[in-house]
Amino acid sequence: MAGETSSSGGAGFRARIDHFLYSGEKKHVVAGIAIFGAIFGVPWYLMTRGAKHDSHQDYMERANKARSERLSSGQPSPVKE
């Protein structure tokens, strides 16, 4: 019973997956690495394809520039009550 094929004439899906996972054949290992790479590589690519991220130093320089411009404009800041 354990070695019989399914009624459709082929090996069952679970048996095929177990064979791929545990066989250690080179083509199965390469296919597994490719699938793993695609699962994690595609989202990573989509997240990092946007604009270049600024460093903390760039952010601090822009913040200091904006702060100095705001303070040197001569307009008083709105008073909070």
N, C-alpha and C positions, 0 to 999 in steps of 0.2 A: 504493500500500500504506500509506503513512504517514497518509493522510487518511481511511482506511476506518474504519467503526465496528466495534465488536465484534459477534460473532455474535448477541448478545441484542438488538440493535437500538438500543442507546444508547451514549453515549460511555463510555469506560472510566473507572474510578474515578481512576486516576492523571491522566488528561487533565482531569477535572473539578477535581481538587485543584490542578493546575498553573494552570488558568484562574482559580480563586479567588485563589490566591497572587500571581499576577503580573499580573492584569488592572488593578488600581488603581481599580476601580469603587468608588464611594462606599459602596454597600451591602456590598461585600466587606470594605472597610476597617473599617467599623463592626462587622461581624460578627466580624472578627479581633480587634478591640479588646475586644469583649464576651467572647469566648472566653478571651483572655489575662487579662482581669480576673477571670473566674470561676476560672480555674486557680490564680491567686495570691490572689484575694480570699477564697475559701471557707476555705482553711487558716488565713489570717491572722485571719479572724473567729472561727474555732473556737478558736484559741490565745488570743485576747485577750478572750474573753467571760467569763472567770472573775473571781475577786476582784481588786480594785484592787491593783496592785503598790505596795509600800511603797518610799519613797525610802531612800537610804543613811542619811540623817540619822535617819529613823524607826527604822531597824534599830539604829543606834548608841545611840539613846535607850533603846530596850527592853533592849539588852544591858547598858548601864550600870545601869539600874534593877534588872535581875535580879542583876547582880554585887554591887551594894550590898546588896540584900536577903540574898543568900547570905552575904556577909561580916558583916552585922550580926545574923544569926540566932544567933550565939554557938556554933554547933555546929562542931566541928573537921571539916575535910574528911578523907575517908578517906586513910589513909597508904598509898602504894604501896611495895611492897617489891621 
